[in-house]
Amino acid sequence: MGTYVMSVTQSIEVAGPCRLVLNEAHARRLLREYQRYYNASRTHLSPGKDTPERREVQGPERGARVIELREVFGLHRRYERRAA
């Protein structure tokens, strides 16, 4: 089984019985959202430990406040710095 499929499967398992797939359109929407998260937010085991779509490093000069961004319908979270 491919790494991507295993990652999607594990995310669905974490959701447990609270996440039901209602129909094919709903399943496609869930998979599109996960694909966006996988490519833009989730760090990969590459030498640079970055995402396929590069992100800028967010140092303390970016802002003192850290906010939580929920992704994949609340299954995953990402944190960013914002100006106060």
C-alpha positions as CSV (number, residue, x, y, z in Angstrom):
1,M,0.0,0.0,0.0
2,G,1.4,3.4,-0.9
3,T,2.4,6.0,1.7
4,Y,-0.3,8.4,0.7
5,V,-3.0,5.7,0.9
6,M,-1.7,4.6,4.3
7,S,-1.7,8.2,5.5
8,V,-5.3,8.8,4.4
9,T,-6.4,5.5,6.0
10,Q,-4.8,6.5,9.3
11,S,-6.5,9.8,9.2
12,I,-9.9,8.2,8.6
13,E,-9.2,5.7,11.5
14,V,-8.4,8.6,13.8
15,A,-11.7,10.2,12.9
16,G,-13.4,7.0,14.1
17,P,-17.2,6.5,13.8
18,C,-17.9,10.3,13.9
19,R,-16.8,10.7,10.3
20,L,-19.2,9.1,7.9
21,V,-19.0,9.2,4.1
22,L,-22.4,9.9,2.9
23,N,-22.0,9.4,-0.9
24,E,-19.5,9.5,-3.7
25,A,-19.5,13.3,-3.9
26,H,-18.8,13.6,-0.2
27,A,-16.0,11.1,-0.4
28,R,-14.4,13.0,-3.3
29,R,-14.7,16.3,-1.2
30,L,-13.0,14.6,1.8
31,L,-10.2,13.2,-0.4
32,R,-9.6,16.6,-2.2
33,E,-9.4,18.3,1.2
34,Y,-6.9,15.7,2.5
35,Q,-4.8,16.0,-0.7
36,R,-4.7,19.8,-0.2
37,Y,-3.6,19.3,3.4
38,Y,-1.0,16.6,2.4
39,N,0.7,18.8,-0.2
40,A,0.5,22.2,1.6
41,S,0.7,21.5,5.3
42,R,1.9,18.0,6.3
43,T,5.7,17.8,6.6
44,H,7.3,14.9,4.7
45,L,10.3,12.7,5.4
46,S,12.4,14.4,2.8
47,P,15.9,15.8,3.6
48,G,14.4,19.3,4.1
49,K,11.5,18.1,6.1
50,D,9.2,20.4,4.1
51,T,6.0,20.0,2.3
52,P,5.8,19.5,-1.5
53,E,4.4,23.1,-1.8
54,R,7.1,25.1,0.0
55,R,6.2,27.2,3.1
56,E,8.1,30.1,4.5
57,V,9.7,29.8,7.9
58,Q,7.7,31.7,10.5
59,G,10.2,33.1,13.0
60,P,9.3,35.3,16.1
61,E,9.6,38.5,13.9
62,R,6.4,37.3,12.1
63,G,4.3,37.9,15.3
64,A,3.9,36.8,18.9
65,R,0.5,35.3,18.6
66,V,0.2,31.6,17.5
67,I,-3.2,30.6,16.0
68,E,-4.6,27.2,15.3
69,L,-5.8,26.3,11.8
70,R,-8.0,23.3,11.5
71,E,-7.6,21.2,8.4
72,V,-9.3,18.2,6.8
73,F,-12.6,19.1,8.6
74,G,-10.9,19.3,12.0
75,L,-8.9,16.0,11.8
76,H,-5.6,17.8,11.6
77,R,-4.3,21.1,13.0
78,R,-1.6,23.5,11.8
79,Y,-0.2,26.4,13.7
80,E,0.9,29.8,12.3
81,R,2.3,33.0,13.8
82,R,0.3,36.2,13.3
83,A,0.9,39.7,14.3
84,A,-0.9,40.7,17.5
